[in-house]
Amino acid sequence: MRALVVEDDPGIASGLAASLRQAGYAVDVCGTLQAAWAALSVEPFDVMLLDLGLPDGDGLDLLARLRRQAERPAGRAHLPRADMPVLIMTARDGVSDRISGLDGGADDYIVKPFDANELLARLRAMLRRASGRSKPVIEHGDLVLDPAEHSVQRAGVPVALGAKEFALLLTLLQARPQVLSKSRLESALYGFGEALDSNAIEVHVHHLRRKLGESLIKTVRGVGYFIPREADAPAPSP
């Protein structure tokens, strides 16, 4: 999952980015509205954490611009998503401020200072709603992934995954049965400044197949990877 943090305070931004990365997010940080819109225009973010008092304007203006976006044209999947989940994080603690933020298109609103664990829980809830899930865990056959605990079990047995392996599995499970291209997966797993080997996705897929079974992740040659619906997946071995 890739998160955009729009925050002009370097201390808050760096601490928040560290917490998000520890939780498995790929993170990019912007300190102005202009930089944030430029980032949104070139990368497919899954969620945005938005401060309101920014050097070049009010974060609500960015939110309004995002929500006004028309449906993305075919072949332009990188354009800003009008329906992207947005969490406002601000020192504005008045009831009228919270109402304005939520009515302005935010999915949630948290007042500074806040506990990082609460913010992460709010993000999980937002993303769960956005994907149409009601359960806090993701189940696929005998596979259970818990985003809160950052854990995976197969047939009741815990499976240890690396941070990027977990992020890749989560991305594919949430998108199932959609085929995700290699470039889309790279965007979901790596921020702008992170080192990325040309075969990183292939390596992560190989490791997931070795740990969770060869049949879990399917390859569409020249297109990308996907996890089929449970009804389409082969039955687990007895």
C-alpha positions as CSV (number, residue, x, y, z in Angstrom):
1,M,0.0,0.0,0.0
2,R,1.3,3.4,-0.9
3,A,0.6,6.5,1.2
4,L,1.1,10.2,0.4
5,V,1.8,12.3,3.5
6,V,1.1,16.0,2.9
7,E,2.7,17.7,5.9
8,D,5.0,20.8,6.0
9,D,6.4,20.2,9.5
10,P,9.6,18.2,9.0
11,G,9.6,16.6,12.4
12,I,6.0,15.4,12.2
13,A,6.4,14.3,8.6
14,S,9.5,12.2,9.3
15,G,8.0,10.6,12.4
16,L,4.8,9.8,10.6
17,A,6.6,8.4,7.6
18,A,8.7,6.1,9.9
19,S,5.6,4.8,11.6
20,L,3.9,4.1,8.3
21,R,6.9,2.4,6.8
22,Q,7.3,0.2,9.9
23,A,3.6,-0.8,9.3
24,G,4.4,-1.8,5.8
25,Y,3.4,1.2,3.7
26,A,5.4,2.7,0.9
27,V,5.5,6.4,1.8
28,D,6.1,9.7,0.0
29,V,6.1,13.1,1.8
30,C,5.2,16.4,0.3
31,G,5.3,19.8,2.1
32,T,3.1,21.9,-0.2
33,L,-0.1,21.6,-2.2
34,Q,1.8,22.0,-5.4
35,A,4.2,19.2,-4.7
36,A,1.3,17.0,-3.5
37,W,-0.7,17.5,-6.7
38,A,2.4,16.8,-8.8
39,A,2.9,13.5,-6.9
40,L,-0.7,12.5,-7.2
41,S,-0.6,13.1,-10.9
42,V,2.2,10.7,-11.6
43,E,1.8,7.8,-9.1
44,P,-1.3,5.7,-8.0
45,F,-1.5,6.3,-4.2
46,D,-3.8,4.2,-2.1
47,V,-4.4,6.7,0.6
48,M,-3.5,10.3,1.5
49,L,-2.8,11.8,4.9
50,L,-3.5,15.5,4.6
51,D,-2.5,18.5,6.8
52,L,-4.6,21.6,6.3
53,G,-2.3,24.6,7.1
54,L,0.2,24.4,4.3
55,P,2.6,27.1,3.1
56,D,0.9,27.6,-0.3
57,G,-2.7,27.2,0.8
58,D,-5.3,25.2,2.6
59,G,-5.4,21.4,2.4
60,L,-9.2,21.5,1.9
61,D,-8.5,23.1,-1.5
62,L,-6.4,20.1,-2.5
63,L,-9.1,17.8,-1.2
64,A,-11.8,19.6,-3.2
65,R,-9.7,19.5,-6.4
66,L,-9.2,15.8,-5.9
67,R,-12.9,15.0,-5.4
68,R,-13.7,17.1,-8.5
69,Q,-11.7,14.8,-10.7
70,A,-13.6,13.1,-13.5
71,E,-13.3,9.4,-14.1
72,R,-9.8,8.6,-15.3
73,P,-9.5,8.0,-19.1
74,A,-8.5,4.6,-20.3
75,G,-4.8,4.1,-20.2
76,R,-4.3,6.9,-17.7
77,A,-4.4,4.9,-14.5
78,H,-1.8,7.1,-12.8
79,L,-4.0,10.2,-12.7
80,P,-5.3,11.3,-9.3
81,R,-8.1,9.0,-8.0
82,A,-11.3,11.0,-7.1
83,D,-12.3,8.3,-4.7
84,M,-8.9,7.9,-2.9
85,P,-9.3,7.6,0.9
86,V,-8.2,10.8,2.6
87,L,-7.4,11.2,6.3
88,I,-7.2,14.8,7.5
89,M,-4.6,15.3,10.3
90,T,-4.6,18.9,11.7
91,A,-4.5,21.0,14.9
92,R,-7.9,22.5,14.0
93,D,-10.0,20.9,16.7
94,G,-13.3,22.8,16.5
95,V,-16.5,21.0,15.8
96,S,-17.1,23.2,12.8
97,D,-13.6,22.4,11.5
98,R,-14.2,18.7,11.7
99,I,-17.6,19.1,10.0
100,S,-16.1,21.1,7.2
101,G,-13.4,18.6,6.6
102,L,-15.7,15.6,6.6
103,D,-18.3,17.4,4.4
104,G,-15.5,18.5,2.2
105,G,-14.7,15.0,1.2
106,A,-12.4,13.6,3.9
107,D,-13.0,10.0,5.0
108,D,-11.8,10.6,8.5
109,Y,-10.4,13.4,10.7
110,I,-7.8,13.2,13.4
111,V,-6.6,16.1,15.6
112,K,-2.9,16.7,16.4
113,P,-1.3,15.6,18.5
114,F,-2.4,12.1,18.0
115,D,-1.2,8.6,18.8
116,A,0.5,6.8,15.9
117,N,-1.3,3.6,16.7
118,E,-4.7,5.2,16.5
119,L,-3.8,6.8,13.2
120,L,-2.8,3.4,11.8
121,A,-6.0,1.9,13.0
122,R,-8.0,4.6,11.3
123,L,-6.1,4.0,8.1
124,R,-6.9,0.3,8.2
125,A,-10.5,1.1,8.8
126,M,-10.6,3.5,5.9
127,L,-8.9,1.1,3.5
128,R,-11.1,-1.7,4.7
129,R,-14.2,0.3,3.8
130,A,-12.7,1.4,0.5
131,S,-12.2,-2.2,-0.5
132,G,-15.7,-3.2,0.5
133,R,-14.6,-5.5,3.4
134,S,-16.4,-5.7,6.7
135,K,-14.0,-8.1,8.4
136,P,-10.7,-6.8,9.9
137,V,-8.8,-9.8,8.3
138,I,-8.6,-10.9,4.7
139,E,-9.4,-14.5,4.0
140,H,-8.7,-16.5,0.9
141,G,-9.3,-20.2,1.2
142,D,-7.2,-21.4,4.1
143,L,-5.1,-18.2,3.9
144,V,-5.7,-15.5,6.5
145,L,-3.9,-12.1,6.4
146,D,-4.3,-9.7,9.4
147,P,-3.3,-6.1,8.4
148,A,-3.4,-5.0,12.1
149,E,-1.1,-7.7,13.4
150,H,0.9,-7.8,10.1
151,S,0.6,-11.6,10.2
152,V,-0.3,-14.4,7.7
153,Q,-1.5,-17.9,8.4
154,R,-1.9,-20.8,6.0
155,A,-4.2,-23.6,7.3
156,G,-3.8,-22.2,10.8
157,V,0.0,-22.2,10.6
158,P,1.9,-18.8,10.9
159,V,4.0,-17.9,7.9
160,A,6.8,-15.5,8.3
161,L,7.0,-12.9,5.5
162,G,9.3,-10.0,4.8
163,A,7.9,-6.5,4.8
164,K,7.7,-6.2,1.0
165,E,6.4,-9.8,0.6
166,F,3.6,-8.9,3.0
167,A,2.9,-5.7,1.2
168,L,2.8,-7.5,-2.2
169,L,0.5,-10.2,-0.9
170,L,-1.9,-7.6,0.7
171,T,-2.0,-5.6,-2.6
172,L,-2.8,-8.7,-4.7
173,L,-5.4,-10.0,-2.2
174,Q,-7.2,-6.6,-2.1
175,A,-7.2,-6.4,-5.9
176,R,-8.3,-10.0,-6.6
177,P,-9.0,-11.1,-9.3
178,Q,-7.7,-8.1,-11.1
179,V,-4.4,-8.5,-12.9
180,L,-1.8,-5.9,-11.6
181,S,1.1,-5.0,-13.8
182,K,4.7,-5.1,-12.6
183,S,4.8,-1.3,-12.7
184,R,1.6,-1.0,-10.7
185,L,3.0,-3.3,-8.1
186,E,6.3,-1.4,-8.0
187,S,4.4,1.8,-7.4
188,A,2.4,0.1,-4.5
189,L,5.6,-1.2,-2.8
190,Y,8.2,1.5,-3.3
191,G,8.3,5.2,-2.7
192,F,10.1,7.7,-4.9
193,G,13.4,7.5,-3.1
194,E,13.6,3.8,-2.4
195,A,16.1,1.6,-4.3
196,L,14.4,-0.8,-6.6
197,D,16.1,-3.7,-8.5
198,S,14.6,-4.4,-12.0
199,N,13.6,-7.9,-10.9
200,A,12.4,-7.1,-7.4
201,I,8.7,-8.0,-8.0
202,E,9.7,-11.3,-9.6
203,V,11.8,-12.1,-6.6
204,H,9.0,-11.3,-4.1
205,V,6.5,-13.4,-6.1
206,H,9.0,-16.3,-6.1
207,H,9.4,-16.1,-2.3
208,L,5.6,-15.9,-1.8
209,R,5.1,-18.9,-4.0
210,R,7.7,-20.8,-2.1
211,K,6.2,-20.0,1.3
212,L,2.5,-20.1,0.4
213,G,2.2,-22.5,-2.5
214,E,2.9,-22.3,-6.2
215,S,-0.8,-22.0,-7.2
216,L,-1.7,-18.9,-5.1
217,I,-0.3,-16.2,-7.4
218,K,-1.0,-16.5,-11.1
219,T,1.1,-15.0,-13.9
220,V,-0.3,-13.4,-17.1
221,R,2.8,-13.3,-19.3
222,G,3.6,-9.8,-20.5
223,V,0.8,-8.3,-18.3
224,G,1.3,-9.0,-14.6
225,Y,0.2,-11.0,-11.6
226,F,-3.1,-11.8,-9.9
227,I,-4.8,-13.9,-7.3
228,P,-8.0,-15.6,-8.5
229,R,-11.3,-15.6,-6.7
230,E,-11.6,-18.4,-4.3
231,A,-14.1,-20.2,-6.6
232,D,-11.5,-20.2,-9.3
233,A,-8.6,-21.2,-7.1
234,P,-7.6,-24.9,-6.9
235,A,-8.7,-26.7,-3.8
236,P,-6.0,-26.9,-1.1
237,S,-4.2,-30.2,-0.8
238,P,-5.6,-32.6,1.9
